[in-house]
Amino acid sequence: MSISSVRFLNLLVFTAGLVTLGVELAGSRLLDPWFGNSLIVWANLIGLILLYLAAGAWLGGRVADRSPHAETLFRLTAWGAGAVGLIPVLSRPLLALAADAFDAYDAALLIGSFLAVLALFAIPVILLGCVTPFALRLVLTDVQHSGQTAGRLSALATLGSISGTFGTVLLLIPNVGTRRTFFLLSLLLLGLALGGLWHARRRPPWSYIILWLLILTLALQNPGAVKSQTDLSGGGRVEFETESAYNYIQVLQRQGEVLLKLNEGQGIHSVYRPGGGLADGIWDYFLLAPFFQPDAA
């Protein structure tokens, strides 16, 4: 294998690691508005991602031995990248079920929709997990230096994961939002796979080019509201929503009040009632504090 081909595979391994952690962290923000960010949510997400990666490493090694060709690796990578781009699209109806379950207090439906959303990550992450062992099979031509080669690829995958962690959290999600983060990660990896397929086939891979353009079109569209613009739990209306570096934020109008909700919205963060001093909630109890020591002033 030529030096340029080895360098390209190194870049592919690095990018696959970047996208894998990017998908995991963007996945946490995808679940935030519906299920919150509790330890149990994180445990399920991290545990299943690791399970998918383990399955991908096993599968990648087997496929690499059966078809040790660069084109096969690039096709697997392209499929995985395309599946990443489908996550925000296919998750919407499932997350809508979760919203209905919250309002109906239907635990079975809520758990089912949660597991279904996590299952959406299976195909892309398993395919991404195939990249490193497959690349090792292609690059490894000298058994005498096999340890060095395996160590280099593992290091590149880990460095990519570190880049994906900080890049997703500090740059992508705060600036473009969760939905577009998935699309951009998909476009990045799919673009690399396209370059590899083009070089391997000596002709343009038109079907994958069309897929890249389709995902680009989705990324350029207005993502719309993350959640329903109607507050189903109280008959109010969502006036504003955004994603900060820390939370999913909703501002809604309900019965003359302005409410601030964070993440899944099960707790109200702040209440503003124009023209009235009391909010008729737990916040009013703080006003009683001076009466416990009236002579303190």
Secondary structure by P-SEA (a helix, b strand, c coil): ccaaaaaaaaaaaaaaaaaaaaaaaaaaaaacccccccaaaaaaaaaaaaaaaaaaaaaaaaaaaacccaaaaaaaaaaaaaaaaaccccaaaaaaaaaaaaaaccaaaaaaaaaaaaaaacaaaaaaaacaaaaaaaacccccaaaaaaaaaaaaaaaaaaaaaaaaaccccccccaaaaaaaaaaaaaaaaaaaaaaaacccaaaaaaaaaaaaaaaacccccccccccccccccccccccccccbbbbbbcccbbbbbcccccccccccccccccccccccccccccccccccc
